[in-house]
Amino acid sequence: MSVMRLVPPALAATLVLFCSVPVVAHHGAVSYDITKMITFKGTVTRVQWMNPHAEIEMDVNDPAGKIQKYTVESISPLSLTRIGWTQNSLKPGDQISVTGNLSKNGTHIIRLKKIVFPAGNELTIHSGEDYADQ
């Protein structure tokens, strides 16, 4: 068997391996405790309307009054747009209440389910269509 006949299968296997690394890196970074929800209040400090997930950075006061930094991971900007959100739905300085799933690794990263504004209006993610099962 010639070496030239082995090159295409070896090349294909190598390409599959390299293409799968970003998927593992993306979905393997944080897993969430989907068995329970937490709710907390805080101040939006930054909104990143980016793929693969829009993110909201917040300052949250812990019980001792010390500010804790939280990252709230949402679904993709395209999916947010489909459910009525815009890039202007949230902005730095907004006071909000967030409900979601806390990361299993103890970091301050939340998987978003709902945001409630002081006036009572809500931004909700009903289906979590781009969340990986975690």
N, CA and C of each residue as an Amber inpcrd file, in Angstrom:
protein
   402
   0.8580000  -1.1870000   0.0000000   0.0000000   0.0000000   0.0000000
   0.8950000   1.2380000   0.0000000   0.5990000   2.1640000  -0.8370000
   1.4410000   3.3480000  -0.9610000   1.0970000   4.3690000   0.1260000
   2.0410000   5.2060000   0.4290000   1.8670000   6.2660000   1.4250000
   0.7860000   7.2400000   0.9820000   0.6610000   7.4930000  -0.3060000
  -0.3220000   8.4430000  -0.8250000  -1.7560000   7.9940000  -0.5390000
  -1.9960000   6.6950000  -0.4270000  -3.3510000   6.2090000  -0.1290000
  -3.6830000   6.4170000   1.3400000  -2.6910000   6.5330000   2.2120000
  -2.9150000   6.7340000   3.6400000  -3.0710000   8.2060000   4.0100000
  -2.5750000   9.0890000   3.1860000  -2.6020000  10.5170000   3.5020000
  -4.0330000  11.0540000   3.6740000  -4.9750000  10.8180000   2.7520000
  -6.3240000  11.3830000   2.9410000  -7.0050000  10.9530000   4.2450000
  -7.0070000   9.6580000   4.6550000  -7.6310000   9.3030000   5.9320000
  -6.9330000   9.9410000   7.1390000  -5.6190000  10.0050000   7.0980000
  -4.8740000  10.6160000   8.2010000  -5.1620000  12.1070000   8.2850000
  -5.2380000  12.7650000   7.1390000  -5.5500000  14.1880000   7.0990000
  -6.9650000  14.4330000   7.6320000  -7.9080000  13.6090000   7.2280000
  -9.2950000  13.7520000   7.6930000  -9.3780000  13.5790000   9.2130000
  -8.6900000  12.6010000   9.7540000  -8.7020000  12.3720000  11.2020000
  -8.0980000  13.5560000  11.9470000  -7.0300000  14.1120000  11.4080000
  -6.3940000  15.2730000  12.0300000  -7.3260000  16.4790000  12.0170000
  -8.0280000  16.7130000  10.9240000  -8.9620000  17.8360000  10.8280000
 -10.1100000  17.6860000  11.8200000 -10.6410000  16.4800000  11.9540000
 -11.7170000  16.2410000  12.9280000 -11.2330000  16.5560000  14.3330000
 -10.0260000  16.1350000  14.6610000  -9.4650000  16.4030000  15.9840000
  -9.3360000  17.9040000  16.2360000  -8.7890000  18.6400000  15.2970000
  -8.6150000  20.0780000  15.4830000  -9.9400000  20.8350000  15.5330000
 -10.9250000  20.3890000  14.7970000 -12.2330000  21.0540000  14.8050000
 -13.0010000  20.7900000  16.0870000 -12.7390000  19.6910000  16.7580000
 -13.4710000  19.3640000  17.9800000 -12.9180000  20.0720000  19.2090000
 -11.6880000  20.5270000  19.1890000 -11.0870000  21.1970000  20.3420000
 -11.8570000  22.4350000  20.7690000 -12.2770000  23.3550000  19.8640000
 -13.0360000  24.5180000  20.3110000 -14.3720000  24.1440000  20.9660000
 -15.0190000  23.0910000  20.5020000 -16.2880000  22.6810000  21.0980000
 -16.0680000  22.2430000  22.5360000 -15.0500000  21.4460000  22.7890000
 -14.7570000  20.9980000  24.1420000 -14.3670000  22.1850000  25.0040000
 -13.5530000  23.0670000  24.4840000 -13.1270000  24.2290000  25.2580000
 -14.3090000  25.1070000  25.6230000 -15.2230000  25.3080000  24.6730000
 -16.3700000  26.1740000  24.9220000 -17.3070000  25.5840000  25.9620000
 -17.7370000  24.3470000  25.7840000 -18.7290000  23.7750000  26.6750000
 -18.1240000  23.0940000  27.8920000 -16.8210000  22.9100000  27.9230000
 -16.2100000  22.2640000  29.0680000 -15.7190000  23.2350000  30.1210000
 -15.7630000  24.5160000  29.8520000 -15.1890000  25.5050000  30.7610000
 -15.9700000  25.6260000  32.0680000 -17.2760000  25.7240000  31.9940000
 -18.1030000  25.8970000  33.1770000 -19.3030000  24.9810000  33.0510000
 -19.6080000  24.2920000  34.1430000 -20.8660000  23.5630000  34.1630000
 -21.6810000  24.1250000  35.3150000 -22.9710000  24.0300000  35.1860000
 -23.8870000  24.6770000  36.1240000 -24.6840000  23.6570000  36.9040000
 -25.0580000  24.0300000  38.1250000 -25.9140000  23.1890000  38.9390000
 -27.3530000  23.4510000  38.5140000 -27.8530000  22.6270000  37.5970000
 -29.1800000  22.8580000  37.0430000 -30.2860000  22.3640000  37.9720000
 -29.9130000  21.7980000  39.1280000 -30.9270000  21.3130000  40.0690000
 -31.4640000  22.4200000  40.9560000 -30.7920000  23.5550000  40.9930000
 -31.3020000  24.6430000  41.8240000 -31.0240000  26.0060000  41.2040000
 -31.9230000  26.9220000  41.5020000 -31.8210000  28.3030000  41.0220000
 -31.4380000  29.1990000  42.1960000 -30.6940000  30.2570000  41.8810000
 -30.4190000  31.2850000  42.8790000 -30.8890000  32.6160000  42.3150000
 -31.1860000  33.5420000  43.1930000 -31.5830000  34.8890000  42.8030000
 -30.7690000  35.8670000  43.6240000 -30.2560000  36.9040000  42.9830000
 -29.5190000  37.9500000  43.6860000 -29.7370000  39.2740000  42.9840000
 -29.4770000  40.3720000  43.7090000 -29.5980000  41.7220000  43.1530000
 -28.2240000  42.3370000  43.0230000 -28.0970000  43.2030000  42.0040000
 -26.8260000  43.8690000  41.8120000 -26.9100000  44.9610000  40.7670000
 -25.7320000  45.4940000  40.4390000 -25.6100000  46.5820000  39.4820000
 -24.8440000  46.0980000  38.2580000 -25.4100000  46.3320000  37.0960000
 -24.7440000  45.9710000  35.8400000 -23.5210000  46.8660000  35.6780000
 -22.3690000  46.2560000  35.4080000 -21.1530000  47.0320000  35.1730000
 -20.7110000  46.9810000  33.7150000 -21.1190000  45.9180000  33.0130000
 -20.7250000  45.7700000  31.6020000 -21.6490000  44.7500000  30.9390000
 -21.9780000  45.0170000  29.6860000 -22.7500000  44.0740000  28.8770000
 -21.9360000  43.7750000  27.6290000 -21.6830000  42.4940000  27.3840000
 -20.9260000  42.0870000  26.2030000 -21.8650000  41.3210000  25.2770000
 -22.2500000  41.9630000  24.2050000 -23.1560000  41.4000000  23.2090000
 -22.2840000  40.6780000  22.2030000 -21.9060000  39.4230000  22.5100000
 -20.9380000  38.6940000  21.6920000 -21.3130000  37.2250000  21.6170000
 -20.7500000  36.5410000  20.6380000 -20.9130000  35.0940000  20.5230000
 -19.7860000  34.4010000  21.2630000 -19.9960000  33.2260000  21.7860000
 -21.1780000  32.4000000  21.6130000 -22.2980000  32.7190000  22.6040000
 -22.0090000  33.4600000  23.6830000 -23.0240000  33.8140000  24.6660000
 -22.8530000  35.2720000  25.0570000 -23.9440000  36.0120000  25.0710000
 -23.8800000  37.3680000  25.6130000 -23.6000000  37.2550000  27.1090000
 -22.8580000  38.2060000  27.6460000 -22.5190000  38.1730000  29.0670000
 -22.8250000  39.5060000  29.7280000 -23.2550000  39.4100000  30.9760000
 -23.5330000  40.5850000  31.7930000 -22.6070000  40.5040000  32.9950000
 -21.8310000  41.5410000  33.2040000 -20.9760000  41.6000000  34.3900000
 -21.6760000  42.4660000  35.4220000 -21.6350000  42.0270000  36.6810000
 -22.3710000  42.7160000  37.7470000 -21.5480000  42.8290000  39.0100000
 -21.8710000  43.8520000  39.7980000 -21.3800000  43.9750000  41.1620000
 -22.5230000  43.6020000  42.0820000 -22.2480000  42.6650000  42.9950000
 -23.2530000  42.1780000  43.9340000 -22.6870000  42.3080000  45.3390000
 -23.4520000  42.9010000  46.2540000 -23.0120000  43.0010000  47.6470000
 -23.2680000  41.6870000  48.3650000 -22.2140000  41.1500000  48.9950000
 -22.4040000  39.9390000  49.7890000 -23.0020000  40.3190000  51.1480000
 -23.3460000  39.3540000  51.9990000 -23.9710000  39.6810000  53.2900000
 -23.1580000  40.6310000  54.1720000 -21.8360000  40.6340000  54.0060000
 -20.9800000  41.5310000  54.7910000 -20.8540000  42.9080000  54.1570000
 -21.4930000  43.1220000  52.9960000 -21.4280000  44.4080000  52.3190000
 -20.2710000  44.5450000  51.3500000 -19.4840000  43.4840000  51.2010000
 -18.3510000  43.5080000  50.2780000 -18.8560000  43.2290000  48.8590000
 -18.3240000  43.9700000  47.8790000 -18.7370000  43.7960000  46.4830000
 -18.0880000  42.5440000  45.9020000 -18.9300000  41.7140000  45.3190000
 -18.4770000  40.5220000  44.6050000 -18.7710000  40.7290000  43.1210000
 -17.8410000  40.3460000  42.2760000 -18.0170000  40.4420000  40.8250000
 -18.6460000  39.1420000  40.3180000 -19.7250000  39.2630000  39.5500000
 -20.4020000  38.1150000  38.9580000 -20.4600000  38.2700000  37.4500000
 -20.3960000  37.1490000  36.7560000 -20.6210000  37.1080000  35.3210000
 -21.8830000  36.2950000  35.0860000 -22.8190000  36.8700000  34.3510000
 -24.0710000  36.2060000  34.0320000 -24.0060000  35.8240000  32.5560000
 -24.0060000  34.5150000  32.2910000 -23.9190000  34.0310000  30.9150000
 -25.3220000  33.8160000  30.3710000 -25.5520000  34.3980000  29.2240000
 -26.8490000  34.3250000  28.5700000 -26.7480000  33.3990000  27.3630000
 -27.7510000  33.4510000  26.5220000 -27.7110000  32.7380000  25.2570000
 -27.0890000  33.6520000  24.2070000 -27.0180000  33.2070000  22.9800000
 -26.3530000  33.9920000  21.9350000 -27.1250000  35.2790000  21.6260000
 -26.4370000  36.2990000  21.1350000 -27.1310000  37.5320000  20.7440000
 -28.2540000  37.2930000  19.7360000 -28.0480000  36.3940000  18.7820000
 -29.1030000  36.1030000  17.8110000 -30.3420000  35.5420000  18.5130000
 -30.1460000  34.6120000  19.4370000 -31.2820000  34.0420000  20.1680000
 -31.9480000  35.0900000  21.0510000 -31.1600000  35.9830000  21.6470000
 -31.7410000  37.0620000  22.4520000 -32.6100000  37.9690000  21.5840000
 -32.1130000  38.2920000  20.4010000 -32.8750000  39.1310000  19.4730000
 -34.1990000  38.4700000  19.1100000 -34.1710000  37.1730000  18.9180000
 -35.3840000  36.4330000  18.5490000 -36.4540000  36.4720000  19.6430000
 -36.0370000  36.6410000  20.9020000 -37.0260000  36.7030000  21.9840000
 -37.2890000  38.1440000  22.4340000 -36.8080000  39.1170000  21.6380000
 -37.1690000  40.5090000  21.8670000 -36.1480000  41.3820000  22.5690000
 -35.0060000  40.8380000  22.9290000 -33.9800000  41.6550000  23.5550000
 -33.2610000  42.4750000  22.4890000 -32.6470000  43.5830000  22.9040000
 -31.7820000  44.3750000  22.0290000 -30.4860000  44.6700000  22.7750000
 -29.5420000  45.2350000  22.0770000 -28.2870000  45.6240000  22.7230000
 -28.5250000  46.6820000  23.7930000 -29.6670000  47.3560000  23.7480000
 -29.9830000  48.3940000  24.7230000 -30.9120000  47.9190000  25.8350000
 -31.2080000  46.6290000  25.8800000 -32.0960000  46.1090000  26.9270000
 -31.4890000  46.2820000  28.3170000 -30.1800000  46.2010000  28.4010000
 -29.4450000  46.4000000  29.6630000 -28.2990000  47.3540000  29.4060000
 -27.9510000  48.1290000  30.4240000 -26.8020000  49.0190000  30.2920000
 -26.1190000  49.1650000  31.6500000 -24.8460000  49.5280000  31.6520000
 -24.1450000  49.7270000  32.9190000 -24.9040000  50.7150000  33.8050000
 -24.9600000  50.3830000  35.0850000 -25.6740000  51.2070000  36.0530000
 -27.0690000  50.6910000  36.3710000 -27.6280000  49.8300000  35.5050000
 -28.9500000  49.2600000  35.7860000 -28.8970000  48.4200000  37.0540000
 -29.8990000  48.6000000  37.8960000 -30.0740000  47.7800000  39.0860000
 -31.0210000  46.6580000  38.6950000 -30.5820000  45.4120000  38.8480000
 -31.4160000  44.2940000  38.4310000 -31.3560000  43.1560000  39.4440000
 -32.3330000  42.2920000  39.3530000 -32.3510000  41.0330000  40.0810000
 -32.1740000  39.9320000  39.0480000 -31.2890000  38.9940000  39.3200000
 -30.9770000  37.9260000  38.3760000 -31.3160000  36.5820000  39.0070000
 -31.9500000  35.7220000  38.2120000 -32.2120000  34.3450000  38.6230000
 -31.5290000  33.4290000  37.6220000 -30.8420000  32.4160000  38.1360000
 -30.1650000  31.4670000  37.2570000 -29.4940000  30.3670000  38.0350000
 -28.6930000  29.5900000  37.3220000 -27.9660000  28.4630000  37.9050000
 -26.5140000  28.8630000  38.1470000 -26.0300000  28.6420000  39.3630000
 -24.6490000  28.9530000  39.7320000 -23.7200000  27.8750000  39.1880000
 -22.4960000  28.2580000  38.8740000 -21.5140000  27.2880000  38.3890000
 -21.2040000  26.2690000  39.4730000 -20.8850000  25.0620000  39.0600000
 -20.5470000  23.9890000  40.0060000 -19.1580000  24.1600000  40.6010000
 -18.2850000  24.8990000  39.9170000 -16.8970000  25.0010000  40.3700000
 -16.6560000  26.1090000  41.3960000 -17.7230000  26.7410000  41.8720000
 -17.5940000  27.7490000  42.9270000 -17.2690000  29.1460000  42.4430000
 -17.1150000  29.3420000  41.1360000 -16.8540000  30.6830000  40.6310000
 -18.1620000  31.4630000  40.5680000 -18.0590000  32.7570000  40.4400000
 -19.2370000  33.6210000  40.3750000 -19.7270000  33.7620000  38.9320000
 -20.0830000  32.6380000  38.3470000 -20.6250000  32.6180000  36.9910000
 -22.0160000  32.0040000  37.0750000 -22.9800000  32.6900000  36.4870000
 -24.3780000  32.2820000  36.5540000 -24.9040000  32.0090000  35.1500000
 -25.6860000  30.9700000  35.0000000 -26.4170000  30.6900000  33.7560000
 -27.7780000  31.3630000  33.8790000 -28.0250000  32.3520000  33.0590000
 -29.2050000  33.2130000  33.1670000 -30.5100000  32.5170000  32.8190000
 -31.5270000  32.7720000  33.6390000 -32.9020000  32.3930000  33.3280000
 -33.8100000  33.6200000  33.2780000 -33.6040000  34.5860000  34.1980000
 -34.5140000  35.7330000  34.2510000 -33.8240000  36.9420000  34.8860000
 -34.1940000  38.1270000  34.3660000 -33.7790000  39.4070000  34.9450000
 -35.0520000  40.1690000  35.2830000 -35.0720000  40.7660000  36.4830000
 -36.2090000  41.5940000  36.8890000 -35.6740000  42.9870000  37.2310000
 -36.3170000  44.0130000  36.6400000 -35.9710000  45.4000000  36.9120000
 -36.7530000  45.8920000  38.1250000 -36.2980000  46.9760000  38.7810000
 -37.0000000  47.4930000  39.9610000 -38.4830000  47.7960000  39.7130000
 -38.8380000  48.2010000  38.5050000 -40.2410000  48.5100000  38.1940000
 -41.0760000  47.2390000  38.0040000 -40.4100000  46.0760000  37.9910000
 -41.1310000  44.8160000  37.8580000 -41.1110000  44.1990000  36.4780000
 -40.6720000  44.9520000  35.4520000 -40.6110000  44.3510000  34.1180000
 -39.4880000  43.3130000  34.0680000 -39.6910000  42.2790000  33.2460000
 -38.7880000  41.1430000  33.2050000 -38.2460000  40.8810000  31.8110000
 -37.0370000  40.3730000  31.7710000 -36.4330000  39.8000000  30.5730000
 -36.1900000  38.3350000  30.9180000 -36.8090000  37.4310000  30.1790000
 -36.7660000  36.0190000  30.5240000 -36.2580000  35.1820000  29.3640000
 -35.4870000  34.1640000  29.7020000 -35.0660000  33.1570000  28.7370000
 -35.8670000  31.9170000  29.0880000 -36.8220000  31.5990000  28.2410000
 -37.7250000  30.4870000  28.5340000 -37.1390000  29.1260000  28.2280000
 -36.4470000  29.0070000  27.1040000 -36.0800000  27.6750000  26.6520000
 -34.6180000  27.3160000  26.8450000 -33.7400000  28.3150000  26.8860000
 -32.3160000  28.0130000  26.9800000 -31.8240000  27.2120000  25.7810000
 -32.3220000  27.5710000  24.5890000 -32.0490000  26.7580000  23.4200000
 -30.5850000  26.6100000  23.0580000 -29.7180000  27.5480000  23.3960000
 -28.3290000  27.3010000  23.0470000 -27.4800000  26.8740000  24.2180000
 -28.0660000  26.5500000  25.3110000 -27.2880000  26.0110000  26.4180000
 -27.0190000  24.5330000  26.1920000 -25.8110000  24.1180000  26.4560000
 -25.4970000  22.6980000  26.4020000 -26.0580000  22.0450000  27.6580000
 -26.4290000  20.7950000  27.5810000 -26.8750000  20.0770000  28.7830000
 -25.6790000  19.9370000  29.6940000 -25.8420000  20.4360000  30.9060000
 -24.7070000  20.4100000  31.8320000 -25.1680000  19.9170000  33.1640000
